[in-house]
Amino acid sequence: MSDHEEHLRKWRLILGQDAQDEGGGPKLPARAQSMDAVLEALYNSDDRRGGLGPSSPNVNRWLGDIRKYFPTDTVQMLQRDALERLGLQEMLLEPELLKTIQPDVHLVGTLLSLKNVLPERSRESARQVVKRVVEEIEKTLRQPLLQALSGRRRQQARNRRPRHSDIDWHQTIRVNLKHYQPEHRTVLPVQLRGQQRSRTSLKHVILLVDQSGSMATSVVYAGVLSCILASLPSVTTHVVAFDTSVVDLTAELPDPIELLFALQLGGGTDIGRALRYAEQLNVAPRDTVLVLLSDLFEGGSVPNMLQSVRRLVQSGLTFLPVLALNDQGAPAYDHDVAAQLTELGLRPFASTPGTFPETLARALYG
């Protein structure tokens, strides 16, 4: 097959059967024809002829086919498109179908938003899907978070003017080898290195999690990260979910499954109410980091919300306004509110899950 023919066949798959030349055009090989049929069922199924109607028995077979013909990341994208374009929420209500789905964080967000309407027979399957994804996320994020926190903590504790009893002689000798005096067979300790005594105060992390529907993916990552933090003896963690009400989920830590299923995705947003609740938790401001995970679309009073922000910032805590915690890049957010937070000296930002551990460690330990 020439490069030109291969190029035409790829475009034929992209454009669908409607792009087929009347003269026949390039003939697709058997495997490509099967791939074409799978894509047609999803993207050209308005007439529902052999397509994926909500009650179609072909959904189960289609889920198997896409896993046969496409790599994992493409499978996850096709599943999301099926849910969004065709409204196939029924895919998630049957345990048999749930077992054939390639799970990812987006699917978990959808399952959590549907958890109250899942039939009894599907709940355990849904829970297993969520557990698989959560375990993968935790495996990916735990070590980077632990390394970032321990590295920053050591860096903060490093003392360049230690008392005699606090001198780390191994480090001191190592950095002063260039000052070795051969005639005296000794090293001049021009630069001292030492460790400060451990501080008795714990660090405190307060996570305010916006559980509106648009934040579903971010909520999943935040839930897993908060559970990892809760397992650390050096950090006290509070997790507070909010929409138009506020729910303290700290009692669910450090079990990420219980925490995520305690969330109620969807609904309105009252950031100000959540911030006022956080003020009650702010008992040691100098050792506290407040993470506000929200797209800033405030349904309550923006002036009242900003007053709470001012009080929290003036207390001395570190305030991190996180617009999104996902791998999809810049999210939709309220630019006006973000600008007003910037005027208060804050820097609203979106973060990938992989880079957030270092950001949090820097906020905790400088």
Secondary structure, 3 states (H helix, E strand, C coil): CCHHHHHHHHHHHHHCHHHCCCCCCCCCCHHHHHHHHHHHHHHCCCCCCCCCCCCCCHHHHHHHHHHHHCCHHHHHHHHHHHHHHHCCHHHHCCHHHHCCCCCCHHHHHHHHHHCCCCCHHHHHHHHHHHHHHHHHHHHHHHHHHHHHHHHHHHHHHEECCCCHHHECHHHHHHHCHHHEECCCCEECCCCCCEECCCCCCCEEEEEEEECCHHHHHHHHHHHHHHHHHHCCCCEEEEEEEECCCEEECHHHCCCHHHHHHCCCCCCCCCHHHHHHHHHHHCCCHHHEEEEEECCCCCCCCHHHHHHHHHHHHHHCCEEEEEEEECCCCCCCCCHHHHHHHHHCCCCCEEECCCCHHHHHHHHHHC
